[in-house]
Amino acid sequence: MLKKFCASLGLIGSFLVFMPNSTAAVSLTPDQQFSKAAARYIEQYLQTHPEAATQLGDHRFDRRSNDLSAQGVAQDARLFHATLKALSQIPLATLSPAYSIDYRILQADLENSLLSIEVIKDYQWDPLGYNPANGIYLLLARDFAPLPQRLDAVKARLDGVPGKLAAAKSNLKNPPQIFTETAIQQNDGAISLIKNELDFYLKDAPTMKPKLAASRSRAVAALEAYGKWLKKDLLPRSTRDPRLGAAHYAQKLRYALESDIAPAELLRLAEADLIVTQNTMYETALPLYKQLFIDQPVVPVDRKVLMRAVLQRLSDDAPNNSNVVKLAEEDLAEAAAFIRKKNLLTLPNDPVKIIVMPEFQRGVAMAYCDAPGALEKNGETFYAISPAPADWTPAQVESYFREDNRSMLKDLTVHEAMPGHYVQGAIANKASVPTLVRRIMYSGTFAEGWGTYAEQMMVEAGYGGAPVKMQQLKMRLRLIINAIIDQKIHAGSMTEKEAMGLMINEGFQEEREAAGKWRRALLTSTQLSTYYVGNTEVNNLRRDFEAKNGKGKLKEMHDTMMSFGTIAPKYIREMMGL
């Protein structure tokens, strides 16, 4: 998983074309007209979304908070409509190829934003978007300025917490129950961040502690009252169906994937690929079974019994809460050395740090990669891992770590960091781009497609041997099933029992992983499909590159593929002339 959006006044100015009079303005080329319209939009957006600006490295607005009120939402809609109108004055066919791509990226992003506001209206039923913790955490996570300066901005955002929560109470009508339950969990994490974790930073700037005291107290009181409201008021009326419905799902999926593939075709391909991948997994599992079960001369006839036995035996070697971060650090170094030895691609030198996932961000995924904003001074990437929740039973904790066992952790580290999201994000941040659009709007389809392709590519090169290949194939089954359940839940009527059965019986997932994925599927409609579609399209890029240029040029292909920024595979195809 990834996150982004960014700009700075200095760079925006470099993309603007200033003319002294209207006559000169008429002489702007189409590329210049688009650059000017895009820069104007980005500047307005960042001014009205200061937390997005912080996340992506523009720190002019660190003392402000996002306006989540109905008036703020209406202001967004006006900006999106106005920018689309400005774009309509620039014929797409008149733009050069690189600018044409940025134009289409911006246009789709604006249309998607309006779909969210005016059609799906998730600001009225998704309480997760109102959690104020991330805007505060962004000021603490990276050393982009002296700590007292960052804490001063924290104080300003703490003062904005009551307003955000008031907007939530005003806007939210009848969320799905699972959304409100997750919001309650994350609200507790926000309280912990402000009440307890903030002290970790204040000990290094003790003079700031009394300055923040009143603001902290007010923010915590507001969050505690909000938590009671979530439980006693919103939860009882959280009766909305979490399913988007077929029409809304199809609309949202088109923008999420930035692909023209129809939902029905996507489902057909995924279900066929499920069988192919299971066959490949059996071919890998059979010799492993004979090695791991040398004392059992009779090989199971049932293929799934054999594959599950091998996966269960590999799961015996599992990490725990106390050593999972340390083991991931070792895997990170090992993967980097392997890439250099095999000459698979050019690795960046930007720092990457493995951290324990902040509590307020838990409840959606086991791990994520948090890349720095494209203009962030501190370019450190965080690879965050979530420990098992403290309130789980011993059996649930065991299931959690058996799923992410030692071999799986190696594969997960490849996906999230080396050479997955961390490497791709670091290269994208340095890409030469025509406008800031390509810096601040990223394609989840390519990001997740590259992450899953990285797993496959490393295994093909021999990384981790058969045990890691088994986990990579299990992960491939997971990404295929992700796409199946995403569509069958939100555009169909798949039940929790049916989804759990598919994940456990056909994908060999542990119960905790499957239960977490059911929640995630309900909370993040269309996002789960980006993995399979992205993986398919990145593999198609490789197929067509090798058909045109011959095999044996992996490093050249990988470096070229990542050099254009985090844009949809269909645009990379254009840039590579495939």
Helices and strands as residue ranges (DSSP letters): H 9-15, H 22-26, H 30-48, H 50-55, H 70-88, G 92-94, H 97-114, I 115-120, G 122-124, G 127-130, H 133-141, H 147-159, H 161-171, H 177-192, I 193-197, H 198-202, H 208-229, I 230-234, G 235-237, H 246-257, H 263-292, H 303-315, H 324-342, E 352-356, G 359-361, E 367-370, E 381-385, H 394-403, H 406-416, H 421-428, H 437-440, H 444-460, H 465-490, H 496-501, I 502-506, H 511-523, H 529-549, H 554-562, H 569-575
